């Protein structure tokens, strides 16, 4: 990917922890792979809420 993967990300909604790299299907990242407490950050990194 060529960019650092941050272990945690802070936002106004809370702290998110790196969980995994998203599955890429035909150049896209299907949102079905996300759980309720997760979010997808470009370029295909999945973070989950801390705690």
Z-matrix of the N, CA and C atoms (Angstrom, degrees):
N
C 1 1.440
C 2 1.523 1 111.27
N 3 1.326 2 117.28 1 -28.16
C 4 1.437 3 120.39 2 175.60
C 5 1.516 4 115.79 3 81.92
N 6 1.323 5 118.18 4 2.51
C 7 1.459 6 121.84 5 179.16
C 8 1.525 7 108.93 6 -126.90
N 9 1.338 8 117.26 7 155.07
C 10 1.459 9 118.84 8 178.80
C 11 1.527 10 111.21 9 -68.08
N 12 1.314 11 115.45 10 149.17
C 13 1.463 12 121.21 11 173.34
C 14 1.525 13 106.28 12 -104.16
N 15 1.319 14 115.98 13 113.94
C 16 1.459 15 120.24 14 -178.81
C 17 1.524 16 110.08 15 -79.56
N 18 1.317 17 116.35 16 135.29
C 19 1.465 18 121.14 17 -179.19
C 20 1.521 19 111.22 18 -65.23
N 21 1.328 20 117.02 19 -37.39
C 22 1.465 21 120.71 20 177.43
C 23 1.527 22 110.04 21 -134.47
N 24 1.335 23 114.86 22 154.46
C 25 1.455 24 123.15 23 176.05
C 26 1.525 25 107.26 24 -131.90
N 27 1.323 26 115.56 25 133.14
C 28 1.468 27 121.52 26 178.12
C 29 1.529 28 108.97 27 -101.49
N 30 1.330 29 116.63 28 136.90
C 31 1.463 30 121.19 29 173.58
C 32 1.524 31 108.32 30 -141.37
N 33 1.310 32 116.46 31 175.05
C 34 1.465 33 119.71 32 179.13
C 35 1.534 34 111.68 33 -66.33
N 36 1.328 35 117.37 34 -17.17
C 37 1.465 36 121.63 35 179.13
C 38 1.522 37 112.63 36 -91.85
N 39 1.328 38 118.08 37 -7.41
C 40 1.454 39 120.71 38 178.69
C 41 1.521 40 112.88 39 137.72
N 42 1.324 41 114.76 40 -162.75
C 43 1.458 42 122.33 41 -178.67
C 44 1.524 43 109.32 42 -107.59
N 45 1.327 44 115.34 43 136.23
C 46 1.464 45 122.13 44 179.04
C 47 1.522 46 108.88 45 -119.80
N 48 1.331 47 115.83 46 143.49
C 49 1.455 48 122.93 47 -177.14
C 50 1.531 49 108.48 48 -115.23
N 51 1.342 50 116.57 49 136.76
C 52 1.469 51 120.06 50 178.33
C 53 1.516 52 109.63 51 -59.55
N 54 1.334 53 116.25 52 133.01
C 55 1.461 54 121.40 53 179.95
C 56 1.525 55 112.20 54 -113.70
N 57 1.340 56 116.30 55 -50.30
C 58 1.470 57 119.08 56 -176.92
C 59 1.530 58 110.85 57 -169.00
N 60 1.323 59 115.01 58 169.98
C 61 1.459 60 121.56 59 173.92
C 62 1.522 61 107.57 60 -88.20
N 63 1.318 62 116.23 61 133.42
C 64 1.464 63 121.58 62 -177.41
C 65 1.526 64 111.26 63 -69.81
N 66 1.311 65 114.83 64 150.97
C 67 1.459 66 121.46 65 175.73
C 68 1.524 67 108.64 66 -75.11
N 69 1.331 68 115.82 67 130.92
C 70 1.455 69 122.69 68 -179.55
C 71 1.525 70 108.39 69 -101.42
N 72 1.337 71 116.40 70 120.75
C 73 1.463 72 121.56 71 179.29
C 74 1.528 73 108.31 72 -119.31
N 75 1.317 74 116.48 73 112.84
C 76 1.469 75 122.39 74 179.76
C 77 1.530 76 112.35 75 52.47
N 78 1.342 77 116.65 76 41.53
C 79 1.448 78 121.32 77 176.93
C 80 1.517 79 115.26 78 81.63
N 81 1.333 80 116.97 79 4.70
C 82 1.460 81 121.08 80 179.61
C 83 1.522 82 110.15 81 -125.38
N 84 1.314 83 116.11 82 164.42
C 85 1.456 84 122.08 83 179.68
C 86 1.528 85 108.77 84 -116.67
N 87 1.335 86 118.10 85 96.45
C 88 1.459 87 121.00 86 -178.21
C 89 1.537 88 111.89 87 -58.36
N 90 1.318 89 115.93 88 131.12
C 91 1.463 90 120.51 89 -178.31
C 92 1.521 91 112.96 90 -73.21
N 93 1.322 92 117.70 91 -12.72
C 94 1.465 93 121.17 92 178.32
C 95 1.529 94 112.31 93 -62.29
N 96 1.322 95 116.73 94 -20.05
C 97 1.464 96 119.95 95 -178.67
C 98 1.530 97 112.44 96 -79.63
N 99 1.329 98 116.93 97 -6.04
C 100 1.459 99 120.47 98 -179.74
C 101 1.519 100 111.52 99 -88.88
N 102 1.326 101 115.52 100 141.54
C 103 1.455 102 121.81 101 172.65
C 104 1.525 103 107.84 102 -90.52
N 105 1.332 104 117.18 103 171.62
C 106 1.468 105 121.25 104 -176.20
C 107 1.520 106 113.84 105 -57.15
N 108 1.307 107 117.92 106 -36.17
C 109 1.462 108 121.24 107 -174.97
C 110 1.529 109 113.01 108 -96.37
N 111 1.328 110 117.74 109 22.07
C 112 1.464 111 121.40 110 -176.35
C 113 1.523 112 111.56 111 -120.66
N 114 1.338 113 114.16 112 158.22
C 115 1.454 114 119.81 113 173.05
C 116 1.515 115 109.22 114 -139.82
N 117 1.313 116 114.76 115 155.40
C 118 1.464 117 122.44 116 -177.83
C 119 1.524 118 108.71 117 -105.01
N 120 1.325 119 115.57 118 126.31
C 121 1.461 120 122.50 119 179.55
C 122 1.525 121 108.47 120 -114.55
N 123 1.304 122 116.51 121 137.19
C 124 1.459 123 120.36 122 176.62
C 125 1.510 124 109.26 123 -60.18
N 126 1.275 125 123.03 124 136.26
C 127 1.457 126 129.77 125 11.95
C 128 1.531 127 114.10 126 -102.61
N 129 1.317 128 118.15 127 47.65
C 130 1.466 129 120.65 128 178.40
C 131 1.516 130 113.87 129 109.39
N 132 1.320 131 116.80 130 35.23
C 133 1.463 132 121.44 131 178.74
C 134 1.523 133 109.16 132 -107.18
N 135 1.324 134 115.74 133 136.39
C 136 1.457 135 120.49 134 179.68
C 137 1.522 136 109.07 135 -106.29
N 138 1.328 137 114.85 136 126.36
C 139 1.457 138 122.27 137 176.57
C 140 1.511 139 109.06 138 -115.98
N 141 1.328 140 116.96 139 149.13
C 142 1.478 141 121.83 140 177.49
C 143 1.517 142 108.63 141 -121.10
N 144 1.315 143 115.56 142 157.12
C 145 1.457 144 119.34 143 179.71
C 146 1.525 145 109.39 144 -64.09
N 147 1.320 146 114.92 145 142.69
C 148 1.466 147 120.57 146 -178.84
C 149 1.521 148 108.99 147 -78.50
N 150 1.337 149 114.51 148 135.83
C 151 1.455 150 118.86 149 175.70
C 152 1.435 151 115.84 150 106.63
